[in-house]
Amino acid sequence: MLDKPTPTELIDGSAPMSSDELLVMLENQGITHKTVDHAPMWTVEDAKSLREPCDYGHTKNLFVRNKKGEMWLLCLHEDRLVDLKAAARRAGTNRFSFASSARMMQYLGVTPGAVSAFSILNDVTHQVRFLMDESLMAHPALHIHPLINTRTTTISRQALLDFLGRRGHPFGILHFEE
């Protein structure tokens, strides 16, 4: 059996937004941010090994779906341990499982390792629900991949959420019991 090729376009047939296009959009809207280039980061451990300690919110992101095919982008604190069954319950649905890389490209316009809060901008059909870890709300600024895992953008939490909201992508808070 032959593997299906991974799509390179969004579900509506359009091209996904690139990292460069995203950064130009931030500039054009006067949103303060700082972006640095670095070696590819595939895991939280990669990220931790490439940076100096700081007080900003460092994120990890999970693209998940339920049995009905409904999708969520979970933007979590990098040190958050996640039980997908419990996270699904907190999100008000049944069991989560990881979405495929093909689905990731079609709905978020990125490949594994590059998923971030900015990925929701490629959700042209508004099929993905965006939830942010409640612990990230305490951080005034966040480190986020700008649609590629060889760059990290530092942006204020509020500027990020306002920017995404203005583009039609509201967020919800994912509450975890400590």
Secondary structure, 3 states (H helix, E strand, C coil): CCCCCCCCCCCCCCCCCCHHHHHHHHHHCCCCEEEEECCCCCCHHHHHHCCCCCCCEEEEEEEEECCCCCEEEEEEECCCCCCHHHHHHHHCCCCCEECCHHHHHHHHCCCCCCCCHHHHHHCCCCCEEEEEEHHHHHCCEEEECCCCCCEEEEEEHHHHHHHHHHCCCCEEEECCCC
